[in-house]
Amino acid sequence: MNPFAQKAAPVAATFESLAALYPRAYHPMEVDPYTKCRIILMNGTEFEAVKFSHQMARHVDDPQLRAELAMTRRTEQQQQKKLSALKPLDETVLEHTISYEQLAVDLTAHLGKRVASRNVKQALDLALLEDFDHLYRYADLMEMDDGQHAERLVGRYTEIMPGRPTISEHRFPMDGVPCALGKDAPLFDKLAAMIITAAEQQTMNYYMNQNGFYKNDLGRRLYQEIALIEEQHVTQYEALMVPGMTWLECNLMHEYAECYLYWSCEQTESDAYVRSIWEQNLGQELAHLHKAAELLERYEGKHWQQVIPDPEFPAPIVLEANIPYVRSVLTTVQNTWKENEIVPVQSLDASASFFSFQNLARGEDEKQVASHAVIDQAAARLGRDYRFETAPHPVHELRSRTQDNTAVGRDPAIPGYNQITPEKA
């Protein structure tokens, strides 16, 4: 679909009543897990749209342009509020967190399978193993605190087992700022960088806001720790986005990405009621996109095709099980960042910033690090950790159900995974 060829209403016609912004919530035990994931994805997309629009308004000096941005931003705000209201009252913060991490795993895997740019794929694959590990840590917390099994929430579409141990993910801030895409990069790769940045930013914000409200100290500390890693992911992903674009060019790309995502959701949604919301929001985003094109031409004298030469949407984003792909990426579990390159931890010398920052983050007693403590306590209380595996873990060092491995991904003494022959899933 070419969204620029679609008929669009005026932006003023997209406003809704307060009553319309409070839709019927989904049933947490009946809804498809990927419907929940799509709602979280689009909530984060709208949050990014609003955040970008506010930043743009603070950096342009034309009063009329600011007023035009305010018009579009109000609908974006309304969309975000409506999507947030789809979450039911009886879904806990931790249950919702499981959906956040399932989205992170399966969206990242989907994008990783499709992008053409090496630096984007490497960044996606590295963070995939970290979000995969977060899902495992939260799932163990859920079994301990609530007696629930997270496999029910993810529909058994996504495995729950260790990835790159969260304790191994803490890196010096200057490590993990990759090289950006060029203006001639494939359209899908540009969209992927924007989409995953918004999704990880939403996760970061959710955990930052929730960590002080969890019901016990271990949970509070786990949210705090993982929120720090999510910030690393946002830094990593936003660095991939094409630099040097004007505010109005960026505005156009943001609106195009929103249209593409709502179209993808509408194409793949199994819930008829939620699909009607995707259809409605797509219509509203078409109005925003056409307005963005108009503003680009009015203020910079540029046609939208100078920014997006081929406007046809790529194939839709599909949220689905990615178990074989994730298992294949687990062969890179020993990787980390060194400045703007991804390297095996064994290749780092002893003076590398990764090790000094690891020592700082862990402190004197790594048993106090929440991501490790939650598995330690689960094994002590229940006799084993909580997992959902379709086959033995492909990394031998991560197979123990009674002892959390805190060396993989940060200890050079662990054999390089390229020296280990994994068992096929």
Backbone hydrogen bonds, N-H to C=O, Kabsch-Sander energy under -0.5 kcal/mol:
donor,donor_aa,acceptor,acceptor_aa,energy
5,A,2,N,-1.3
6,Q,3,P,-0.9
13,A,10,P,-1.4
14,T,11,V,-2.2
15,F,12,A,-0.7
21,L,17,S,-0.7
21,L,18,L,-0.9
22,Y,19,A,-1.4
26,Y,86,L,-2.1
30,E,27,H,-1.4
31,V,27,H,-2.6
35,T,32,D,-1.2
36,K,32,D,-1.4
37,C,33,P,-1.9
38,R,34,Y,-2.3
39,I,35,T,-2.0
40,I,36,K,-2.2
41,L,37,C,-2.8
42,M,38,R,-2.6
43,N,39,I,-2.1
44,G,40,I,-2.4
45,T,41,L,-1.9
46,E,42,M,-2.4
47,F,43,N,-2.2
48,E,44,G,-2.4
49,A,45,T,-2.0
50,V,46,E,-2.4
51,K,47,F,-2.6
52,F,48,E,-2.9
53,S,49,A,-2.4
54,H,50,V,-2.4
55,Q,51,K,-2.2
56,M,52,F,-2.8
57,A,53,S,-2.4
58,R,54,H,-1.4
59,H,56,M,-1.7
60,V,56,M,-0.6
66,R,62,D,-2.2
67,A,63,P,-2.0
68,E,64,Q,-2.3
69,L,65,L,-2.3
70,A,66,R,-2.0
71,M,67,A,-1.6
72,T,68,E,-1.8
73,R,69,L,-2.8
74,R,70,A,-1.6
75,T,71,M,-1.1
76,E,72,T,-2.0
77,Q,73,R,-2.5
78,Q,74,R,-2.1
79,Q,75,T,-2.8
80,Q,76,E,-2.3
81,K,77,Q,-2.3
82,K,78,Q,-2.3
83,L,79,Q,-2.4
84,S,80,Q,-2.2
85,A,81,K,-1.6
86,L,82,K,-0.5
86,L,83,L,-1.1
87,K,84,S,-1.3
91,E,88,P,-1.2
92,T,90,D,-0.6
96,H,92,T,-2.4
97,T,93,V,-1.9
98,I,94,L,-1.8
99,S,95,E,-1.3
100,Y,96,H,-1.9
101,E,97,T,-2.3
102,Q,98,I,-2.2
103,L,99,S,-2.5
104,A,100,Y,-2.2
105,V,101,E,-2.4
106,D,102,Q,-2.7
107,L,103,L,-2.8
108,T,104,A,-1.6
109,A,105,V,-2.2
110,H,106,D,-1.9
111,L,107,L,-2.6
112,G,108,T,-2.7
113,K,109,A,-1.8
114,R,110,H,-0.7
114,R,111,L,-1.0
115,V,111,L,-2.3
121,K,117,S,-2.3
122,Q,118,R,-2.7
123,A,119,N,-1.7
124,L,120,V,-2.5
125,D,121,K,-2.8
126,L,122,Q,-2.2
127,A,123,A,-2.2
128,L,124,L,-2.2
129,L,125,D,-1.3
130,E,126,L,-0.8
131,D,127,A,-2.6
132,F,128,L,-2.3
133,D,129,L,-1.3
134,H,130,E,-1.9
135,L,131,D,-2.1
136,Y,132,F,-1.3
137,R,133,D,-2.2
138,Y,134,H,-2.7
139,A,135,L,-2.1
140,D,136,Y,-1.9
141,L,137,R,-1.9
142,M,138,Y,-2.4
143,E,139,A,-2.0
144,M,140,D,-2.1
145,D,141,L,-2.9
146,D,142,M,-2.7
147,G,142,M,-0.8
147,G,143,E,-1.0
148,Q,142,M,-1.1
150,A,148,Q,-0.6
152,R,149,H,-1.5
153,L,149,H,-0.5
154,V,150,A,-2.0
155,G,152,R,-0.5
156,R,151,E,-1.4
157,Y,154,V,-1.9
160,I,388,F,-2.7
164,R,129,L,-1.2
168,S,165,P,-2.3
169,E,166,T,-1.8
171,R,169,E,-0.6
175,D,172,F,-2.3
176,G,174,M,-0.6
176,G,339,E,-3.4
177,V,339,E,-0.8
181,L,240,L,-2.8
185,A,182,G,-1.9
190,K,186,P,-1.8
191,L,187,L,-2.5
192,A,188,F,-2.9
193,A,189,D,-2.1
194,M,190,K,-1.8
195,I,191,L,-3.2
196,I,192,A,-2.6
197,T,193,A,-1.5
198,A,194,M,-2.1
199,A,195,I,-2.2
200,E,196,I,-2.5
201,Q,197,T,-2.2
202,Q,198,A,-2.1
203,T,199,A,-1.8
204,M,200,E,-2.8
205,N,201,Q,-2.6
206,Y,202,Q,-2.4
207,Y,203,T,-2.4
208,M,204,M,-2.5
209,N,205,N,-2.2
210,Q,206,Y,-1.9
211,N,207,Y,-2.0
213,F,210,Q,-2.3
214,Y,210,Q,-0.7
220,R,216,N,-2.2
221,R,217,D,-2.6
222,L,218,L,-2.1
223,Y,219,G,-2.5
224,Q,220,R,-2.1
225,E,221,R,-2.5
226,I,222,L,-2.6
227,A,223,Y,-2.2
228,L,224,Q,-1.4
229,I,225,E,-1.3
230,E,226,I,-2.4
231,E,227,A,-1.7
232,Q,228,L,-1.5
233,H,229,I,-2.0
234,V,230,E,-2.3
235,T,231,E,-2.5
236,Q,232,Q,-2.5
237,Y,233,H,-2.9
238,E,234,V,-2.8
239,A,235,T,-1.2
240,L,237,Y,-1.4
241,M,237,Y,-0.6
241,M,238,E,-0.8
250,C,246,T,-2.7
251,N,247,W,-2.3
252,L,248,L,-1.9
253,M,249,E,-2.2
254,H,250,C,-2.7
255,E,251,N,-2.1
256,Y,252,L,-2.4
257,A,253,M,-2.6
258,E,254,H,-2.1
259,C,255,E,-2.3
260,Y,256,Y,-2.6
261,L,257,A,-2.3
262,Y,258,E,-2.7
263,W,259,C,-2.4
264,S,260,Y,-2.3
265,C,261,L,-2.7
266,E,262,Y,-2.6
267,Q,263,W,-2.2
268,T,264,S,-1.3
269,E,265,C,-1.6
272,A,270,S,-0.6
275,R,271,D,-2.6
276,S,272,A,-1.6
277,I,273,Y,-0.9
278,W,274,V,-1.9
279,E,275,R,-2.4
280,Q,276,S,-2.1
281,N,277,I,-2.8
282,L,278,W,-2.4
283,G,279,E,-1.8
284,Q,280,Q,-1.8
285,E,281,N,-2.6
286,L,282,L,-2.2
287,A,283,G,-1.3
288,H,284,Q,-1.7
289,L,285,E,-2.9
290,H,286,L,-2.4
291,K,287,A,-1.9
292,A,288,H,-2.6
293,A,289,L,-2.3
294,E,290,H,-2.0
295,L,291,K,-2.7
296,L,292,A,-2.2
297,E,293,A,-1.9
298,R,294,E,-2.6
299,Y,295,L,-2.7
300,E,296,L,-1.7
301,G,297,E,-1.0
302,K,296,L,-1.3
306,Q,303,H,-2.2
307,V,304,W,-1.5
308,I,304,W,-2.4
313,F,1,M,-2.6
320,E,318,V,-0.7
326,V,322,N,-2.6
327,R,323,I,-2.4
328,S,324,P,-1.8
329,V,325,Y,-2.1
330,L,326,V,-1.6
331,T,328,S,-1.2
332,T,329,V,-2.6
333,V,330,L,-1.5
335,N,332,T,-2.3
336,T,343,V,-2.7
338,K,341,E,-3.2
341,E,338,K,-1.9
343,V,336,T,-2.7
343,V,341,E,-0.6
345,V,334,Q,-2.8
347,S,344,P,-2.0
348,L,345,V,-1.3
352,A,349,D,-2.1
355,F,352,A,-0.8
356,S,352,A,-1.3
357,F,353,S,-2.3
358,Q,354,F,-2.2
359,N,355,F,-2.3
360,L,356,S,-1.7
361,A,357,F,-2.9
362,R,358,Q,-2.6
363,G,359,N,-1.6
368,Q,365,D,-2.0
369,V,366,E,-1.5
372,H,369,V,-1.0
373,A,369,V,-2.8
374,V,370,A,-2.5
375,I,371,S,-0.5
376,D,372,H,-2.5
377,Q,373,A,-2.9
378,A,374,V,-1.6
379,A,375,I,-2.5
380,A,376,D,-1.9
381,R,377,Q,-2.7
382,L,378,A,-2.8
383,G,379,A,-1.4
384,R,378,A,-0.6
385,D,401,R,-2.3
388,F,160,I,-2.5
396,H,394,P,-0.7
398,L,395,V,-1.9
399,R,396,H,-1.6
406,T,404,D,-0.7
410,R,407,A,-2.2
411,D,407,A,-2.4
414,I,411,D,-1.7
419,Q,416,G,-2.6
420,I,417,Y,-1.6
